[in-house]
Each structure stands twice: as C-alpha cells, then as structure tokens.
Amino acid sequence: MPKTVAVIPVYNHPSTIAAMVSGVREHGLSCILVDDGSEPGCAAVLKSLAAAQPEAVTLVVLAVNQGKGGAMMAGLREAARQGYSHALQIDADGQHDVHDIPKFLTLSQTQPDAVITGCPLYDESVPKGRLIARYATHVWVWINTLSLDIRDSMCGFRVYPLEPVLAVIDRERLGKRMDFDCEVLVRLHWRGVSIVSLPTRVTYPQDGVSHFKVWLDNVLISRMHAQLFFGMLLRLPKILWRKVAA
C-alpha cells in the first residue's frame, strides 16, 4: 500500500495555512510544510503549527524564495528522506477542497504507479483571464505529449509516486516557479508514467492571495512550452512507437 504524506508549499499564506493543515490531518495524513522564504508573520505561523504537532507536521525552511516549483522539489525530497512512497500536493491558499483528499488517496491506492492529478471543476469565482490562459496551456501540453492524456496540467492538487518524479527532478532542469506543475507532468508522461485525472472542485476566494506574476510567469511558461516542443520532436520516434505498441 502507498505510504503517503501531504506536501504543502507556503509563501505568505498565514491566514489559510492552519485550516489547510487541519483539513489534511483530518484525513490521516502527516504534512510537510515548505516555507518558501515567507515573511516573518507567516514564518511564525508555520513554526507554531510544526511545534504543536511535531509527530505529524514537518517544517522545511527555504531561506530565499525559490518559487512554487522549488518549494515542491524540496518537499518531495524530504518526503522520500522520511521513507514515504507517495506525496499529495495541495496548495496553501484554500483553493482546493480537502474533502476530496480521500478520492485522491483511494485512486492512488488502486493505481500506485500513476500520477493522480486534479481536473478542476470551477465555480463563478474563477477569473476569466486565468481560465483562458489555462486552455492555451492545455493545447500546448496536448501537442507536446501527442495525446489528451493530461486533461489539466496546472492544477496543484495531485498525488505523485515519488520514485519516478524524483528521477525527473534529479535528471532534468525543471522550472522552479509556476511552470513546474505543467513541465513535470509532461516529462513524466514522456517516461511512460500514467497520468490519471480526477475531477475536483476549485474556488478562488475573493480575498485570496495569488503569487502568479502575470508577465514573469507567462514568459517562463511560454519558454517552457517551446523547450518541451523541441524536446518532443527529439523524442518523436519513441513517442510514436509507444502509441503503436499500445
């Protein structure tokens, strides 16, 4: 059976992180909190959460902000160091519904070699500009994998089998910001790892804090898609052969 821990990257979410930790703990998971260079107020909240439950909450502190991808890579490595086989990634800002955690865990238990990734079900709170940008990314992902296997590559609610994802992290130079979530799925797909989509509710709180930097992150994501496209061309014979063999 998979041994799973929750990894939560945190950058200045002092008002929501306690509720997220509580929600995760209610479903029997221990937590690895990654303080991604947060301000003193948020850092103090994270230290308090870890001190209150030292047997269940681990705090990894990055002295300098690395970006979501950098924080996730640090958290995934810590999960492997602690002997876990799988890691559930969930955001700190309250967008994701912790009540769906059992669905992710159950599907991961039945398909332990696969990545279980959320496919968002949005309500009216989703910013329309973000929604349009996500669809553009989806198209590029479908091109770069020559498939529709990855229905949504940007949802930060997912379960990773640690062995294949750490192999990608250790051997590839992955983006450290918002480009990480998308890139790691494409590269795992190239390696033959199954990507299984699970519908999950996603909300955008009106007072929520977003660290998506429109210009910087869009430039990084565009560059990532270009690099993946040329990487796909180099792997094209292998990708096509896998499709024929299947």
N, C-alpha and C positions, 0 to 999 in steps of 0.2 A: 504494500500500500504506500502511496506517496506520503512523504513527510513534508508538510507544507508550512511555511511561515509567511506572514504578510510583510512586504517591504513598502514603506511609505516615504517618498521623497518630500521634504518640507523646506519651503523657503518663504518665511514670513506669513504663516497662517496661524497665528496664535489663538484666534477666536474659534477655529473649527477643528483643530487637530485633536483636542481632547475627546470630542464627540466621535471622531473617526476611530480613534484608538478604542474607545468604549464599544463601538459597534463591531469592530473586528474581534475584540476579546469575547464578546457575547457569542460568537460562533466558534469559540475554542481555539483560535489561532494566537500564537505569540506574534509580536511585532518587532520589526527592525525599523526604527525611525532614523532617517538620514537628514541631519541638519546641514542644509546646503548653504552654509555661510549666512544664516539668518541674523537679523538684528537682535540686540540684547534681550528685548522683551520676549520675542518668540523663543530664543535660545533658552531662556529661563523656564518657560512653559515646558519645553521638551525635556530639560533636565529634571523637572519636577515629576513629569509622567514616568520617566525611566526610574527615578528613585522610589516612586510609590509602588512599582511592580517590578522589582529587579529580576525576578524569576521569569517574567514574561515579556518585558519590554527592554530592548537593547537600543542604545543611542550611539550612532556613528556620527562624528562631527567632522565636517569638512571646513577647514579654516577659511577658505576662499570659495565663493560661489562658483560652482562648476557648471550649472545648468541641470535641467531635469535628467538628461541622459547620463551626465557624470555622476549625479547622485544615485541613479538607479544602478549603474555599474558597481559603485561602491557597496550598495546594499545587497546586490546579488552575490558579490564575492563574500561578503560577511555571512550571508545565508549558507553558502557552501562551506565556509570555515566552521560553522556551527553544526554541520552534519545534515542539513536539510537536503531533500531531493528536488523540491519544487518551491517556487516563490509566487505568492499572489501579489501583484502590483495594484495599488489603488491610490488615487490622488488624495491630497490632504485638504482640499478646499470644499469638500462636501458635495461635489457634482455627482459622485457615484452612489448608488443605492446599496448600502451594506446588507440589506435584506436579501440581495441576490447572491451573496457570498456562497451559501450552500449549493446553489446551482453550479457555480464555477467549480467548487470542490468535488461535487458528485461527477461532473463531466470529466474532470481531470483524473479521477479515480478509475473511470471506465476507459479512458484513453491517456494513459500516463506519459506516452511518448510525444503527445501533441501539445502545441500551444493552444490554450483556450483563451480566445480574445473577445472582448465585448463588441457587440454591434449595437450602437446607440439607438434608443427609442426616445426621441426628443419631444419635449412639450413646447409651449409657446415662448418659453424663456430663452431659447437658443438665438443668438444673434444671427441674422440672416447672412451677413457678410462672412462669418465663420463657416456657416453651412455651405455656402457656395465654394469657398476655398477648399473645404474638405472633399467635395466631389471632384474638384480638379486633381487633388492628390490621389484619390481613388483611381482615377483614369490612368494616371502615370504608374501606379502600382500594378494595375492590371496589365499594362504594356510591359513593364519590367519583369513580370513573372509569367507573361504569356498565358494568363489564366484569370479566373474570377474567384480563386480560392480564398483570397483575403478580401472579405467584404468591407471591412473598415480597418485601416492600418493606424489610425490616430487615437483610438480610444485607449486611455491609460488604465483600464480595468481589465486585467488578464492574468493567466497563470502560466508561468514558464517552467518547463523541465530544465533544471539547472545545468546538467551536463552539456547539452547542445548549445544553450545560449552563452555559457561561459567560453565554449570553444570559439564561438563567433567573436565575442568580446576580446579574447586573448589574441586572435589571429587577424582581426580586421581593425582598421582605424575608423571607428564609428563616430558619428556626430554626438556631441555632448549636450546639445540643447533640445529643443522640441523635435528635431529631426530624428532623434534616437528611436522613438517608438515605431516609426514607419520603417526606417532603414533596417532595424534588427529583424523585423518580420520578413522583409524581402530576402535578406541574406539567409535566414533560417529556411525559407521556402526553397531557395536555390540548393540548399544542402539536403533537401528531401524531407524536412520536418513538416509534419501535417499541421495545418492551421485550421482550427475549428472555431466557428463563430457562434456566439451566444447572445441573443437579444437581451439588452439591459437598459433600464431607464436612466437617462442622464438629464440633469437640470442645471441651469445656470442661475445661481442666486443673484438677486438684484444688487446685493451689497458684497458680492463675491470679489475676490482679488485675483486678477489674472496676471500672470507673468509672461504672457505671449507678447513679444516685441514685434509689432507688425512688420516693420521694414527689415530688421535684422533676421528674425526667424523665417520670414518669407524668402529672403535671399538665401539663407542656409538650406532651406527645404528645396528651393529650386536647384541649387547646386547639387544637392544630394540626388535629386531625380536624374539630373544629367549624368552624374557619375554612375548611378545604377543602370542607366540606359546603356552606356558603353560597356559596363560590366556584363549586362545581359547579352549584348552582341557577342562578347568573347565566349560566353557560356552557351550560346545558342544551340550548337550541335548536341550538347549534353542535355539541355532542357527538352529539346525536341525528341531525343532518343528516349528520355524518361516517359514522355507522353505516349510514344508509340508502344513502349514496353508495357505501360499500364493498361 
